[in-house]
Amino acid sequence: MRPLRLPSWTATLTWKSACFIVVMCCSLAAVLGALVHVEVTRQTVATAREKALGKLLEVSRAYEAGEPLPRGSWLDPVGLPPELRALAVSGRRGTLVADHRGRPTMWAAGPADGRALATAVDYGQSAQTISGLDNAIIGSSLLAIGGTLLMGAFAVTRVTRRLHLTAAVARRITQGDLDARVNDPRTRTPAQHQDEVATVAAALDTMAGSLQSKLESERRFTADVAHELRTPLTGLQAASELLPESRPTELVRERVRTMRQLTEDLLEISRLDSGSEVVESDLHQLGRLVRRVVRASGTDTEVVVVRDAHVETDRRRLERVLGNLVTNAHKHGRAPVVLTVDGPVVTVRDHGDGFPAYLVAHGPQRFRSGGGKGHGLGLTIAVGQAGVIGARLEFLEAEGGGGLAVLTLPGS
């Protein structure tokens, strides 16, 4: 049997605060109401008892003088409570509240020659007073609980709203929006006292600013280094073309091409990190675009079009993403490599050892390659360009082994 799970909203601070306020208000109202009820009842009963005993004294004097008993007084009356009758017969006086002819009555009884001499005082008005007081206590307690709950909910909601704003900003920073800030008004004036929420907001803003500065510095450094390397590498490549044909010349040209491609990749990553890329969208037939990418890659890649689609996207960036995925599949996986189009979803499947665990869990990382070859920049660029065109790129383990890259284009 599955354990009972409470709804998710019961875990919120607002709900917990509301429950705490209600419990405390109910407890306080119950204690105060009980104290007031007991004290008022005691005073009311004491007043009625004194009145009944005073009337019993007058009745006893009349009985001893042989005079007629006053109205509301009897000798061994039928409605006298048995316990009070037994008390009077035993020679003692006493009082007791009981119903008499359908109304609350304060009885007073005393001894009279082995019998019970009793008198009755109407207790209905006193009982109504106590009942009205109880109703007033309950009503005022409910009003107090409701008012306190509303004020408490308002105060707690103001705090939770600020906490939700801080959490939303933290999520935006996690997603790469380093310009996001809480900007709590309480943190703008250093002399102003800050509560705990403002302290957390200020710490988050400080952390985001520091992180943004460090990442911006690293991005500028990467771009500057790549840009400075570009010119000498271009000259080196031109010089290598003038060398006589030989095996050493081929090695030099290969290394120069590798360094030049690495430099271009670093520059592209720097542009992606800067967030200044401009998308030039147009309507394209996905099946035709995919076949063009495969032809340009010069690889033996099988293209399967399950369901063709027209997508509005930046053709150059999409070709860059698909080209990198196909190249990576051939470089780090094993044939056959299959590129499948199913509507706006494109998959690239190889039959190698699959993607490394870190890549499946966290995505590609720069200068880290699970196979020991490459720099990890191709897939990093693919993820960045996919984000620019609003697509989602996922890396999964294919059924039966191998790596599976899934590109989901906008509109799917």
QUIZI-V894184 format. One line per field, one symbol per residue. ss: DSSP state (A for helix, B for strand, O for the rest). psi: psi as a letter, one per 40 degrees, with the letter a starting at -180 (. if undefined). burial: 1 if it has 16 or more other C-alpha atoms within 10 Angstrom, else 0. A space follows every 50 residues. Layout:
ss = ???
psi = ???
burial = ???
//
This chain:
ss = OOOOOOOAAAAOAAAAAAAAAAAAAAAAAAAAAAAAAAAAAAAAAAAAAA AAAAAAAAAAAAAAOOOOOOOOBBBOOOOOOAAAAAAAAOOOOBBBBBBB OOBBBBBBBBBBOOBBBBBBBBOAAAAAAAAAAAAAAAAAAAAAAAAAAA AAAAAAAAAAAAAAAAAAAAAAAAOOOOOOOOOOAAAOOOOOOOOAAAAA AAAAAAAAAAAAAAAAAAAAAAAAAAAAAAAAAAAAAAAAOOOOOOAAAA AAAAAAAAAAAAAAAAAAAAAAAAOOOOOOOBBBBAAAAAAAAAAAAOOO BBBBBBBOOBBBBOAAAAAAAAAAAAAAAAAAOOOOBBBBBBOOBBBBBO OOOOOOAAAAAAOOOOOOOOOOOOOOAAAAAAAAAAAAOOOBBBBBBOOO OOBBBBBBOOOO
psi = hhihhiideeeidddddddddddddddddddddddddddddddddddddd ddddddddddddddeeiihiheiihfidehhddddddddeeiiiihhihh feihhhihiiigfeihhiihhheddddddddddddddddddddddddddd ddddddddddddddddddddddddeegeehidfhdeedhdehhiaddddd ddddddddddddddddddddddddddddddddddddddddeeiihidddd dddddddddddddddddddddddefehhhgiihihddddddddddddfig hhhhgdhiihihihdddddddddddddddddeaiiihhhhhgbehhihhi faeiiidddddeiiihfhhdeeiieeddddddddddddeeihhihihihe iiihhhhhiie.
burial = 00000000000001001100110011001000100010001001100110 11101110110010000010001111000110011111100011111111 00011111111100111111111001100100110010001000100110 01100100110110110011001000010111010110000000001101 11011001100100010011011001000100100110010000000000 01100110110111111111111000000000000110011011000000 10111001101111101111111111111101111011111111111111 11011100110011000011000101111111111101101111111100 011111111000
//
